[in-house]
Amino acid sequence: MKARVHVRLKSGVLDPQGKAIGNALHSLGFEGVQEVRQGKLIELDLADTDPAAARARVEAMCRQLLANPVIEDYAVEIG
């Protein structure tokens, strides 16, 4: 079973890397980009066969290691 975890900074947290990407896009002539938020994608191959059990395990992984719940949000996709 495959799992994808999308991790991004919470909306109130400053994103200096996103700001740098936005500035670079403007300097390259890409106008109209108002805000850039940078995140990360983590893909996992799991031995689980039950989607509910897989989701529970990945959620636990996120809370313990993959995301910092103080400053980051995450979304899990199982498929």
All heavy atoms as a GROMACS GRO file, in nm:
protein
  596
    1MET      N    1   0.084  -0.117   0.000
    1MET     CA    2   0.000   0.000   0.000
    1MET      C    3   0.090   0.124   0.000
    1MET      O    4   0.195   0.123   0.062
    1MET     CB    5  -0.089  -0.004   0.125
    1MET     CG    6  -0.187   0.107   0.131
    1MET     SD    7  -0.323   0.070   0.244
    1MET     CE    8  -0.401  -0.062   0.154
    2LYS      N    9   0.046   0.225  -0.068
    2LYS     CA   10   0.123   0.350  -0.077
    2LYS      C   11   0.056   0.458   0.007
    2LYS      O   12  -0.066   0.463   0.018
    2LYS     CB   13   0.132   0.398  -0.220
    2LYS     CG   14   0.198   0.298  -0.312
    2LYS     CD   15   0.298   0.366  -0.400
    2LYS     CE   16   0.358   0.266  -0.495
    2LYS     NZ   17   0.495   0.240  -0.472
    3ALA      N   18   0.139   0.542   0.066
    3ALA     CA   19   0.089   0.657   0.142
    3ALA      C   20   0.168   0.780   0.099
    3ALA      O   21   0.287   0.771   0.069
    3ALA     CB   22   0.106   0.633   0.292
    4ARG      N   23   0.098   0.891   0.094
    4ARG     CA   24   0.162   1.020   0.067
    4ARG      C   25   0.128   1.113   0.183
    4ARG      O   26   0.013   1.119   0.226
    4ARG     CB   27   0.109   1.082  -0.061
    4ARG     CG   28   0.160   1.018  -0.185
    4ARG     CD   29   0.111   1.094  -0.305
    4ARG     NE   30   0.180   1.046  -0.423
    4ARG     CZ   31   0.174   1.102  -0.540
    4ARG    NH1   32   0.101   1.211  -0.556
    4ARG    NH2   33   0.239   1.053  -0.641
    5VAL      N   34   0.229   1.185   0.228
    5VAL     CA   35   0.210   1.282   0.335
    5VAL      C   36   0.254   1.418   0.281
    5VAL      O   37   0.367   1.434   0.236
    5VAL     CB   38   0.293   1.245   0.461
    5VAL    CG1   39   0.272   1.349   0.570
    5VAL    CG2   40   0.257   1.106   0.510
    6HIS      N   41   0.162   1.512   0.281
    6HIS     CA   42   0.191   1.649   0.240
    6HIS      C   43   0.208   1.732   0.368
    6HIS      O   44   0.115   1.741   0.448
    6HIS     CB   45   0.076   1.708   0.157
    6HIS     CG   46   0.051   1.632   0.030
    6HIS    ND1   47   0.113   1.664  -0.086
    6HIS    CD2   48  -0.028   1.526   0.004
    6HIS    CE1   49   0.072   1.580  -0.181
    6HIS    NE2   50  -0.013   1.495  -0.128
    7VAL      N   51   0.327   1.788   0.386
    7VAL     CA   52   0.357   1.867   0.506
    7VAL      C   53   0.380   2.011   0.462
    7VAL      O   54   0.450   2.038   0.365
    7VAL     CB   55   0.484   1.814   0.578
    7VAL    CG1   56   0.513   1.894   0.704
    7VAL    CG2   57   0.468   1.666   0.611
    8ARG      N   58   0.317   2.106   0.535
    8ARG     CA   59   0.334   2.248   0.504
    8ARG      C   60   0.329   2.327   0.634
    8ARG      O   61   0.270   2.282   0.732
    8ARG     CB   62   0.229   2.296   0.406
    8ARG     CG   63   0.088   2.285   0.460
    8ARG     CD   64  -0.016   2.286   0.349
    8ARG     NE   65  -0.142   2.233   0.394
    8ARG     CZ   66  -0.175   2.105   0.403
    8ARG    NH1   67  -0.088   2.013   0.372
    8ARG    NH2   68  -0.292   2.066   0.446
    9LEU      N   69   0.392   2.443   0.630
    9LEU     CA   70   0.390   2.530   0.747
    9LEU      C   71   0.248   2.582   0.771
    9LEU      O   72   0.173   2.607   0.676
    9LEU     CB   73   0.485   2.648   0.728
    9LEU     CG   74   0.634   2.613   0.729
    9LEU    CD1   75   0.717   2.734   0.687
    9LEU    CD2   76   0.677   2.566   0.866
   10LYS      N   77   0.212   2.598   0.895
   10LYS     CA   78   0.082   2.656   0.928
   10LYS      C   79   0.075   2.799   0.876
   10LYS      O   80   0.178   2.865   0.857
   10LYS     CB   81   0.060   2.654   1.080
   10LYS     CG   82   0.041   2.513   1.132
   10LYS     CD   83   0.008   2.512   1.279
   10LYS     CE   84  -0.018   2.369   1.323
   10LYS     NZ   85  -0.061   2.361   1.462
   11SER      N   86  -0.044   2.848   0.854
   11SER     CA   87  -0.062   2.977   0.787
   11SER      C   88   0.000   3.093   0.863
   11SER      O   89   0.045   3.188   0.801
   11SER     CB   90  -0.211   3.004   0.763
   11SER     OG   91  -0.279   3.009   0.886
   12GLY      N   92   0.009   3.091   0.993
   12GLY     CA   93   0.066   3.202   1.068
   12GLY      C   94   0.217   3.198   1.083
   12GLY      O   95   0.277   3.291   1.136
   13VAL      N   96   0.280   3.092   1.032
   13VAL     CA   97   0.425   3.074   1.048
   13VAL      C   98   0.496   3.134   0.927
   13VAL      O   99   0.458   3.109   0.812
   13VAL     CB  100   0.460   2.924   1.062
   13VAL    CG1  101   0.609   2.904   1.070
   13VAL    CG2  102   0.390   2.865   1.184
   14LEU      N  103   0.600   3.214   0.953
   14LEU     CA  104   0.678   3.272   0.844
   14LEU      C  105   0.743   3.162   0.762
   14LEU      O  106   0.791   3.063   0.816
   14LEU     CB  107   0.784   3.366   0.898
   14LEU     CG  108   0.733   3.493   0.968
   14LEU    CD1  109   0.850   3.574   1.022
   14LEU    CD2  110   0.650   3.577   0.873
   15ASP      N  111   0.747   3.183   0.630
   15ASP     CA  112   0.805   3.084   0.539
   15ASP      C  113   0.915   3.151   0.457
   15ASP      O  114   0.892   3.197   0.345
   15ASP     CB  115   0.695   3.030   0.448
   15ASP     CG  116   0.741   2.918   0.358
   15ASP    OD1  117   0.861   2.887   0.357
   15ASP    OD2  118   0.656   2.860   0.286
   16PRO      N  119   1.038   3.160   0.510
   16PRO     CA  120   1.145   3.229   0.438
   16PRO      C  121   1.180   3.162   0.305
   16PRO      O  122   1.214   3.230   0.209
   16PRO     CB  123   1.263   3.228   0.534
   16PRO     CG  124   1.231   3.127   0.637
   16PRO     CD  125   1.082   3.111   0.640
   17GLN      N  126   1.171   3.030   0.298
   17GLN     CA  127   1.201   2.963   0.171
   17GLN      C  128   1.093   2.995   0.067
   17GLN      O  129   1.123   3.018  -0.050
   17GLN     CB  130   1.213   2.813   0.192
   17GLN     CG  131   1.269   2.742   0.070
   17GLN     CD  132   1.306   2.598   0.100
   17GLN    OE1  133   1.281   2.546   0.208
   17GLN    NE2  134   1.367   2.532   0.003
   18GLY      N  135   0.969   2.998   0.108
   18GLY     CA  136   0.861   3.037   0.018
   18GLY      C  137   0.878   3.180  -0.030
   18GLY      O  138   0.855   3.211  -0.148
   19LYS      N  139   0.919   3.268   0.060
   19LYS     CA  140   0.944   3.408   0.024
   19LYS      C  141   1.055   3.418  -0.080
   19LYS      O  142   1.046   3.492  -0.178
   19LYS     CB  143   0.979   3.487   0.149
   19LYS     CG  144   1.003   3.633   0.128
   19LYS     CD  145   0.872   3.706   0.107
   19LYS     CE  146   0.898   3.856   0.112
   19LYS     NZ  147   0.790   3.930   0.054
   20ALA      N  148   1.164   3.341  -0.061
   20ALA     CA  149   1.276   3.341  -0.156
   20ALA      C  150   1.231   3.290  -0.293
   20ALA      O  151   1.271   3.344  -0.396
   20ALA     CB  152   1.391   3.257  -0.101
   21ILE      N  153   1.148   3.186  -0.294
   21ILE     CA  154   1.096   3.133  -0.421
   21ILE      C  155   1.011   3.239  -0.490
   21ILE      O  156   1.024   3.262  -0.611
   21ILE     CB  157   1.016   3.003  -0.397
   21ILE    CG1  158   1.108   2.892  -0.349
   21ILE    CG2  159   0.943   2.962  -0.525
   21ILE    CD1  160   1.035   2.770  -0.294
   22GLY      N  161   0.924   3.306  -0.414
   22GLY     CA  162   0.841   3.412  -0.470
   22GLY      C  163   0.924   3.524  -0.529
   22GLY      O  164   0.896   3.573  -0.640
   23ASN      N  165   1.028   3.567  -0.457
   23ASN     CA  166   1.116   3.673  -0.508
   23ASN      C  167   1.187   3.629  -0.636
   23ASN      O  168   1.200   3.707  -0.730
   23ASN     CB  169   1.219   3.713  -0.402
   23ASN     CG  170   1.156   3.787  -0.286
   23ASN    OD1  171   1.046   3.840  -0.296
   23ASN    ND2  172   1.225   3.788  -0.174
   24ALA      N  173   1.233   3.504  -0.640
   24ALA     CA  174   1.300   3.452  -0.759
   24ALA      C  175   1.205   3.448  -0.878
   24ALA      O  176   1.243   3.483  -0.991
   24ALA     CB  177   1.358   3.314  -0.731
   25LEU      N  178   1.081   3.407  -0.855
   25LEU     CA  179   0.983   3.404  -0.964
   25LEU      C  180   0.960   3.544  -1.020
   25LEU      O  181   0.954   3.563  -1.142
   25LEU     CB  182   0.852   3.342  -0.916
   25LEU     CG  183   0.855   3.192  -0.889
   25LEU    CD1  184   0.728   3.147  -0.821
   25LEU    CD2  185   0.878   3.114  -1.019
   26HIS      N  186   0.947   3.642  -0.930
   26HIS     CA  187   0.929   3.781  -0.975
   26HIS      C  188   1.049   3.829  -1.055
   26HIS      O  189   1.033   3.894  -1.159
   26HIS     CB  190   0.903   3.874  -0.856
   26HIS     CG  191   0.768   3.857  -0.797
   26HIS    ND1  192   0.745   3.865  -0.661
   26HIS    CD2  193   0.647   3.831  -0.852
   26HIS    CE1  194   0.618   3.845  -0.638
   26HIS    NE2  195   0.555   3.824  -0.752
   27SER      N  196   1.169   3.796  -1.009
   27SER     CA  197   1.289   3.841  -1.080
   27SER      C  198   1.303   3.774  -1.217
   27SER      O  199   1.368   3.828  -1.306
   27SER     CB  200   1.415   3.818  -0.997
   27SER     OG  201   1.444   3.680  -0.988
   28LEU      N  202   1.240   3.657  -1.234
   28LEU     CA  203   1.240   3.590  -1.363
   28LEU      C  204   1.127   3.635  -1.454
   28LEU      O  205   1.112   3.585  -1.565
   28LEU     CB  206   1.232   3.438  -1.343
   28LEU     CG  207   1.354   3.373  -1.279
   28LEU    CD1  208   1.325   3.228  -1.243
   28LEU    CD2  209   1.473   3.382  -1.373
   29GLY      N  210   1.048   3.731  -1.406
   29GLY     CA  211   0.941   3.787  -1.489
   29GLY      C  212   0.805   3.723  -1.471
   29GLY      O  213   0.713   3.753  -1.546
   30PHE      N  214   0.790   3.636  -1.374
   30PHE     CA  215   0.660   3.574  -1.349
   30PHE      C  216   0.579   3.665  -1.257
   30PHE      O  217   0.582   3.652  -1.134
   30PHE     CB  218   0.677   3.435  -1.287
   30PHE     CG  219   0.740   3.336  -1.380
   30PHE    CD1  220   0.873   3.303  -1.369
   30PHE    CD2  221   0.665   3.276  -1.481
   30PHE    CE1  222   0.932   3.212  -1.455
   30PHE    CE2  223   0.722   3.185  -1.568
   30PHE     CZ  224   0.857   3.154  -1.555
   31GLU      N  225   0.505   3.756  -1.316
   31GLU     CA  226   0.424   3.851  -1.240
   31GLU      C  227   0.293   3.786  -1.198
   31GLU      O  228   0.248   3.687  -1.256
   31GLU     CB  229   0.399   3.976  -1.324
   31GLU     CG  230   0.525   4.050  -1.364
   31GLU     CD  231   0.609   4.096  -1.246
   31GLU    OE1  232   0.552   4.135  -1.142
   31GLU    OE2  233   0.733   4.090  -1.257
   32GLY      N  234   0.230   3.843  -1.100
   32GLY     CA  235   0.100   3.795  -1.056
   32GLY      C  236   0.107   3.689  -0.946
   32GLY      O  237   0.004   3.647  -0.896
   33VAL      N  238   0.225   3.645  -0.911
   33VAL     CA  239   0.240   3.550  -0.800
   33VAL      C  240   0.239   3.632  -0.671
   33VAL      O  241   0.328   3.713  -0.648
   33VAL     CB  242   0.371   3.469  -0.811
   33VAL    CG1  243   0.386   3.377  -0.691
   33VAL    CG2  244   0.374   3.390  -0.941
   34GLN      N  245   0.137   3.614  -0.589
   34GLN     CA  246   0.123   3.698  -0.471
   34GLN      C  247   0.189   3.638  -0.348
   34GLN      O  248   0.249   3.708  -0.270
   34GLN     CB  249  -0.025   3.726  -0.446
   34GLN     CG  250  -0.086   3.806  -0.557
   34GLN     CD  251  -0.230   3.841  -0.530
   34GLN    OE1  252  -0.288   3.800  -0.431
   34GLN    NE2  253  -0.288   3.916  -0.621
   35GLU      N  254   0.175   3.509  -0.329
   35GLU     CA  255   0.236   3.446  -0.212
   35GLU      C  256   0.277   3.305  -0.248
   35GLU      O  257   0.206   3.236  -0.321
   35GLU     CB  258   0.139   3.442  -0.093
   35GLU     CG  259   0.202   3.386   0.032
   35GLU     CD  260   0.107   3.384   0.152
   35GLU    OE1  261  -0.008   3.425   0.141
   35GLU    OE2  262   0.153   3.339   0.257
   36VAL      N  263   0.390   3.262  -0.196
   36VAL     CA  264   0.439   3.125  -0.218
   36VAL      C  265   0.460   3.062  -0.081
   36VAL      O  266   0.524   3.121   0.007
   36VAL     CB  267   0.572   3.124  -0.297
   36VAL    CG1  268   0.623   2.981  -0.312
   36VAL    CG2  269   0.554   3.189  -0.433
   37ARG      N  270   0.406   2.943  -0.062
   37ARG     CA  271   0.428   2.864   0.059
   37ARG      C  272   0.495   2.735   0.014
   37ARG      O  273   0.446   2.666  -0.074
   37ARG     CB  274   0.297   2.832   0.130
   37ARG     CG  275   0.214   2.953   0.171
   37ARG     CD  276   0.271   3.030   0.284
   37ARG     NE  277   0.260   2.955   0.408
   37ARG     CZ  278   0.314   2.998   0.521
   37ARG    NH1  279   0.378   3.112   0.526
   37ARG    NH2  280   0.302   2.927   0.631
   38GLN      N  281   0.606   2.702   0.074
   38GLN     CA  282   0.683   2.584   0.038
   38GLN      C  283   0.652   2.472   0.136
   38GLN      O  284   0.630   2.497   0.253
   38GLN     CB  285   0.831   2.622   0.038
   38GLN     CG  286   0.926   2.514  -0.002
   38GLN     CD  287   0.976   2.432   0.116
   38GLN    OE1  288   0.981   2.478   0.228
   38GLN    NE2  289   1.010   2.310   0.090
   39GLY      N  290   0.647   2.350   0.087
   39GLY     CA  291   0.621   2.235   0.174
   39GLY      C  292   0.704   2.116   0.130
   39GLY      O  293   0.799   2.130   0.054
   40LYS      N  294   0.665   1.998   0.178
   40LYS     CA  295   0.736   1.878   0.138
   40LYS      C  296   0.637   1.764   0.119
   40LYS      O  297   0.529   1.763   0.179
   40LYS     CB  298   0.844   1.840   0.240
   40LYS     CG  299   0.794   1.816   0.380
   40LYS     CD  300   0.910   1.797   0.478
   40LYS     CE  301   0.856   1.798   0.620
   40LYS     NZ  302   0.962   1.790   0.719
   41LEU      N  303   0.674   1.670   0.034
   41LEU     CA  304   0.595   1.551   0.006
   41LEU      C  305   0.678   1.430   0.048
   41LEU      O  306   0.794   1.416   0.007
   41LEU     CB  307   0.561   1.544  -0.143
   41LEU     CG  308   0.500   1.413  -0.191
   41LEU    CD1  309   0.363   1.391  -0.129
   41LEU    CD2  310   0.492   1.411  -0.343
   42ILE      N  311   0.618   1.344   0.127
   42ILE     CA  312   0.685   1.221   0.172
   42ILE      C  313   0.601   1.104   0.121
   42ILE      O  314   0.481   1.098   0.148
   42ILE     CB  315   0.696   1.216   0.325
   42ILE    CG1  316   0.775   1.337   0.376
   42ILE    CG2  317   0.761   1.084   0.370
   42ILE    CD1  318   0.765   1.359   0.524
   43GLU      N  319   0.662   1.013   0.045
   43GLU     CA  320   0.593   0.896  -0.006
   43GLU      C  321   0.644   0.772   0.066
   43GLU      O  322   0.766   0.754   0.083
   43GLU     CB  323   0.616   0.882  -0.157
   43GLU     CG  324   0.555   0.997  -0.235
   43GLU     CD  325   0.573   0.985  -0.384
   43GLU    OE1  326   0.678   0.931  -0.429
   43GLU    OE2  327   0.483   1.028  -0.457
   44LEU      N  328   0.552   0.688   0.109
   44LEU     CA  329   0.585   0.568   0.186
   44LEU      C  330   0.524   0.445   0.118
   44LEU      O  331   0.409   0.449   0.074
   44LEU     CB  332   0.528   0.578   0.327
   44LEU     CG  333   0.570   0.699   0.410
   44LEU    CD1  334   0.476   0.718   0.527
   44LEU    CD2  335   0.712   0.683   0.457
   45ASP      N  336   0.600   0.337   0.110
   45ASP     CA  337   0.547   0.206   0.071
   45ASP      C  338   0.526   0.127   0.198
   45ASP      O  339   0.620   0.107   0.276
   45ASP     CB  340   0.646   0.132  -0.020
   45ASP     CG  341   0.652   0.190  -0.159
   45ASP    OD1  342   0.547   0.235  -0.209
   45ASP    OD2  343   0.761   0.192  -0.218
   46LEU      N  344   0.404   0.082   0.220
   46LEU     CA  345   0.368   0.015   0.345
   46LEU      C  346   0.329  -0.130   0.319
   46LEU      O  347   0.273  -0.163   0.215
   46LEU     CB  348   0.250   0.087   0.411
   46LEU     CG  349   0.267   0.236   0.438
   46LEU    CD1  350   0.135   0.297   0.481
   46LEU    CD2  351   0.374   0.258   0.542
   47ALA      N  352   0.355  -0.216   0.416
   47ALA     CA  353   0.316  -0.357   0.407
   47ALA      C  354   0.169  -0.376   0.444
   47ALA      O  355   0.113  -0.483   0.419
   47ALA     CB  356   0.405  -0.442   0.498
   48ASP      N  357   0.106  -0.275   0.501
   48ASP     CA  358  -0.034  -0.286   0.544
   48ASP      C  359  -0.126  -0.318   0.427
   48ASP      O  360  -0.102  -0.274   0.314
   48ASP     CB  361  -0.081  -0.154   0.606
   48ASP     CG  362  -0.002  -0.115   0.729
   48ASP    OD1  363   0.105  -0.055   0.713
   48ASP    OD2  364  -0.049  -0.147   0.839
   49THR      N  365  -0.232  -0.392   0.454
   49THR     CA  366  -0.334  -0.420   0.352
   49THR      C  367  -0.467  -0.353   0.388
   49THR      O  368  -0.554  -0.341   0.302
   49THR     CB  369  -0.355  -0.571   0.335
   49THR    OG1  370  -0.389  -0.629   0.462
   49THR    CG2  371  -0.230  -0.638   0.280
   50ASP      N  372  -0.483  -0.313   0.512
   50ASP     CA  373  -0.605  -0.246   0.558
   50ASP      C  374  -0.583  -0.095   0.552
   50ASP      O  375  -0.496  -0.042   0.623
   50ASP     CB  376  -0.637  -0.290   0.700
   50ASP     CG  377  -0.756  -0.218   0.760
   50ASP    OD1  378  -0.843  -0.172   0.683
   50ASP    OD2  379  -0.762  -0.208   0.884
   51PRO      N  380  -0.660  -0.023   0.470
   51PRO     CA  381  -0.640   0.122   0.458
   51PRO      C  382  -0.656   0.198   0.590
   51PRO      O  383  -0.582   0.292   0.617
   51PRO     CB  384  -0.747   0.164   0.358
   51PRO     CG  385  -0.781   0.042   0.281
   51PRO     CD  386  -0.761  -0.072   0.376
   52ALA      N  387  -0.748   0.156   0.674
   52ALA     CA  388  -0.769   0.225   0.802
   52ALA      C  389  -0.648   0.206   0.894
   52ALA      O  390  -0.603   0.301   0.960
   52ALA     CB  391  -0.896   0.174   0.870
   53ALA      N  392  -0.594   0.085   0.896
   53ALA     CA  393  -0.475   0.059   0.979
   53ALA      C  394  -0.355   0.135   0.924
   53ALA      O  395  -0.275   0.190   1.000
   53ALA     CB  396  -0.446  -0.090   0.984
   54ALA      N  397  -0.343   0.139   0.791
   54ALA     CA  398  -0.232   0.212   0.729
   54ALA      C  399  -0.241   0.360   0.763
   54ALA      O  400  -0.140   0.423   0.799
   54ALA     CB  401  -0.234   0.191   0.578
   55ARG      N  402  -0.361   0.417   0.753
   55ARG     CA  403  -0.379   0.559   0.786
   55ARG      C  404  -0.342   0.587   0.931
   55ARG      O  405  -0.274   0.684   0.962
   55ARG     CB  406  -0.522   0.605   0.757
   55ARG     CG  407  -0.546   0.750   0.795
   55ARG     CD  408  -0.684   0.797   0.753
   55ARG     NE  409  -0.699   0.798   0.609
   55ARG     CZ  410  -0.654   0.893   0.528
   55ARG    NH1  411  -0.589   0.995   0.577
   55ARG    NH2  412  -0.675   0.885   0.399
   56ALA      N  413  -0.383   0.499   1.020
   56ALA     CA  414  -0.352   0.518   1.163
   56ALA      C  415  -0.202   0.515   1.186
   56ALA      O  416  -0.149   0.596   1.263
   56ALA     CB  417  -0.423   0.411   1.246
   57ARG      N  418  -0.132   0.421   1.121
   57ARG     CA  419   0.014   0.414   1.137
   57ARG      C  420   0.083   0.537   1.081
   57ARG      O  421   0.174   0.591   1.144
   57ARG     CB  422   0.069   0.288   1.069
   57ARG     CG  423   0.047   0.164   1.151
   57ARG     CD  424   0.108   0.037   1.096
   57ARG     NE  425   0.194   0.048   0.981
   57ARG     CZ  426   0.324   0.012   0.981
   57ARG    NH1  427   0.381  -0.031   1.090
   57ARG    NH2  428   0.394   0.020   0.870
   58VAL      N  429   0.040   0.583   0.964
   58VAL     CA  430   0.102   0.700   0.904
   58VAL      C  431   0.073   0.825   0.987
   58VAL      O  432   0.160   0.910   1.005
   58VAL     CB  433   0.058   0.718   0.757
   58VAL    CG1  434   0.109   0.847   0.699
   58VAL    CG2  435   0.106   0.600   0.673
   59GLU      N  436  -0.047   0.836   1.040
   59GLU     CA  437  -0.080   0.949   1.129
   59GLU      C  438   0.014   0.948   1.251
   59GLU      O  439   0.063   1.053   1.292
   59GLU     CB  440  -0.225   0.942   1.175
   59GLU     CG  441  -0.328   0.965   1.066
   59GLU     CD  442  -0.358   1.112   1.042
   59GLU    OE1  443  -0.319   1.197   1.124
   59GLU    OE2  444  -0.421   1.141   0.940
   60ALA      N  445   0.040   0.830   1.307
   60ALA     CA  446   0.132   0.819   1.420
   60ALA      C  447   0.273   0.860   1.379
   60ALA      O  448   0.344   0.930   1.454
   60ALA     CB  449   0.131   0.677   1.476
   61MET      N  450   0.315   0.819   1.260
   61MET     CA  451   0.447   0.858   1.208
   61MET      C  452   0.457   1.010   1.196
   61MET      O  453   0.561   1.069   1.228
   61MET     CB  454   0.472   0.795   1.071
   61MET     CG  455   0.489   0.646   1.072
   61MET     SD  456   0.506   0.588   0.900
   61MET     CE  457   0.469   0.416   0.921
   62CYS      N  458   0.351   1.071   1.149
   62CYS     CA  459   0.350   1.217   1.134
   62CYS      C  460   0.363   1.287   1.268
   62CYS      O  461   0.441   1.381   1.282
   62CYS     CB  462   0.221   1.263   1.064
   62CYS     SG  463   0.214   1.218   0.891
   63ARG      N  464   0.287   1.241   1.366
   63ARG     CA  465   0.292   1.304   1.498
   63ARG      C  466   0.428   1.286   1.565
   63ARG      O  467   0.474   1.374   1.638
   63ARG     CB  468   0.181   1.247   1.587
   63ARG     CG  469   0.042   1.293   1.550
   63ARG     CD  470  -0.060   1.251   1.655
   63ARG     NE  471  -0.062   1.107   1.677
   63ARG     CZ  472  -0.134   1.020   1.608
   63ARG    NH1  473  -0.211   1.061   1.509
   63ARG    NH2  474  -0.131   0.890   1.636
   64GLN      N  475   0.494   1.172   1.540
   64GLN     CA  476   0.619   1.142   1.609
   64GLN      C  477   0.744   1.188   1.535
   64GLN      O  478   0.846   1.215   1.598
   64GLN     CB  479   0.629   0.992   1.635
   64GLN     CG  480   0.525   0.944   1.734
   64GLN     CD  481   0.534   0.793   1.758
   64GLN    OE1  482   0.642   0.737   1.755
   64GLN    NE2  483   0.421   0.730   1.781
   65LEU      N  484   0.739   1.198   1.400
   65LEU     CA  485   0.862   1.226   1.326
   65LEU      C  486   0.844   1.312   1.201
   65LEU      O  487   0.920   1.406   1.180
   65LEU     CB  488   0.928   1.093   1.285
   65LEU     CG  489   1.054   1.106   1.198
   65LEU    CD1  490   1.169   1.166   1.279
   65LEU    CD2  491   1.093   0.973   1.139
   66LEU      N  492   0.748   1.280   1.118
   66LEU     CA  493   0.742   1.340   0.985
   66LEU      C  494   0.700   1.486   0.983
   66LEU      O  495   0.735   1.559   0.889
   66LEU     CB  496   0.649   1.258   0.895
   66LEU     CG  497   0.687   1.111   0.878
   66LEU    CD1  498   0.585   1.040   0.790
   66LEU    CD2  499   0.827   1.098   0.822
   67ALA      N  500   0.626   1.532   1.083
   67ALA     CA  501   0.580   1.671   1.088
   67ALA      C  502   0.598   1.724   1.229
   67ALA      O  503   0.593   1.650   1.327
   67ALA     CB  504   0.433   1.680   1.047
   68ASN      N  505   0.621   1.853   1.237
   68ASN     CA  506   0.628   1.922   1.366
   68ASN      C  507   0.491   1.984   1.390
   68ASN      O  508   0.460   2.089   1.332
   68ASN     CB  509   0.738   2.027   1.364
   68ASN     CG  510   0.747   2.103   1.494
   68ASN    OD1  511   0.658   2.095   1.578
   68ASN    ND2  512   0.855   2.178   1.510
   69PRO      N  513   0.406   1.924   1.473
   69PRO     CA  514   0.269   1.973   1.487
   69PRO      C  515   0.257   2.113   1.545
   69PRO      O  516   0.152   2.175   1.537
   69PRO     CB  517   0.203   1.869   1.578
   69PRO     CG  518   0.315   1.800   1.648
   69PRO     CD  519   0.434   1.808   1.557
   70VAL      N  520   0.364   2.166   1.601
   70VAL     CA  521   0.361   2.302   1.654
   70VAL      C  522   0.356   2.404   1.541
   70VAL      O  523   0.284   2.503   1.548
   70VAL     CB  524   0.483   2.328   1.746
   70VAL    CG1  525   0.489   2.473   1.791
   70VAL    CG2  526   0.481   2.234   1.865
   71ILE      N  527   0.433   2.380   1.434
   71ILE     CA  528   0.441   2.478   1.325
   71ILE      C  529   0.396   2.425   1.190
   71ILE      O  530   0.390   2.501   1.093
   71ILE     CB  531   0.585   2.534   1.312
   71ILE    CG1  532   0.684   2.423   1.277
   71ILE    CG2  533   0.626   2.609   1.436
   71ILE    CD1  534   0.822   2.472   1.236
   72GLU      N  535   0.364   2.295   1.179
   72GLU     CA  536   0.329   2.237   1.050
   72GLU      C  537   0.194   2.167   1.055
   72GLU      O  538   0.155   2.111   1.157
   72GLU     CB  539   0.436   2.135   1.005
   72GLU     CG  540   0.570   2.196   0.977
   72GLU     CD  541   0.677   2.092   0.944
   72GLU    OE1  542   0.680   1.985   1.009
   72GLU    OE2  543   0.757   2.122   0.855
   73ASP      N  544   0.125   2.171   0.940
   73ASP     CA  545   0.005   2.090   0.916
   73ASP      C  546   0.045   1.980   0.822
   73ASP      O  547   0.141   1.992   0.746
   73ASP     CB  548  -0.105   2.175   0.851
   73ASP     CG  549  -0.167   2.274   0.946
   73ASP    OD1  550  -0.180   2.243   1.066
   73ASP    OD2  551  -0.204   2.384   0.899
   74TYR      N  552  -0.032   1.871   0.821
   74TYR     CA  553  -0.005   1.763   0.728
   74TYR      C  554  -0.136   1.701   0.682
   74TYR      O  555  -0.239   1.711   0.750
   74TYR     CB  556   0.088   1.656   0.788
   74TYR     CG  557   0.033   1.587   0.909
   74TYR    CD1  558  -0.048   1.476   0.898
   74TYR    CD2  559   0.061   1.634   1.037
   74TYR    CE1  560  -0.098   1.412   1.009
   74TYR    CE2  561   0.010   1.571   1.149
   74TYR     CZ  562  -0.068   1.460   1.136
   74TYR     OH  563  -0.120   1.397   1.245
   75ALA      N  564  -0.131   1.640   0.564
   75ALA     CA  565  -0.245   1.567   0.508
   75ALA      C  566  -0.193   1.432   0.461
   75ALA      O  567  -0.087   1.424   0.400
   75ALA     CB  568  -0.306   1.644   0.393
   76VAL      N  569  -0.269   1.328   0.489
   76VAL     CA  570  -0.230   1.191   0.454
   76VAL      C  571  -0.323   1.139   0.345
   76VAL      O  572  -0.445   1.152   0.354
   76VAL     CB  573  -0.238   1.098   0.578
   76VAL    CG1  574  -0.209   0.954   0.541
   76VAL    CG2  575  -0.145   1.147   0.688
   77GLU      N  576  -0.263   1.080   0.241
   77GLU     CA  577  -0.337   1.010   0.135
   77GLU      C  578  -0.296   0.864   0.137
   77GLU      O  579  -0.177   0.834   0.139
   77GLU     CB  580  -0.302   1.066  -0.003
   77GLU     CG  581  -0.340   1.209  -0.026
   77GLU     CD  582  -0.291   1.257  -0.163
   77GLU    OE1  583  -0.258   1.172  -0.250
   77GLU    OE2  584  -0.283   1.379  -0.181
   78ILE      N  585  -0.393   0.774   0.137
   78ILE     CA  586  -0.366   0.631   0.133
   78ILE      C  587  -0.423   0.576   0.002
   78ILE      O  588  -0.536   0.607  -0.034
   78ILE     CB  589  -0.431   0.558   0.252
   78ILE    CG1  590  -0.380   0.613   0.385
   78ILE    CG2  591  -0.409   0.407   0.243
   78ILE    CD1  592  -0.236   0.585   0.416
   79GLY      N  593  -0.344   0.498  -0.067
   79GLY     CA  594  -0.395   0.443  -0.194
   79GLY      C  595  -0.307   0.338  -0.251
   79GLY      O  596  -0.201   0.309  -0.215
   0.00000   0.00000   0.00000
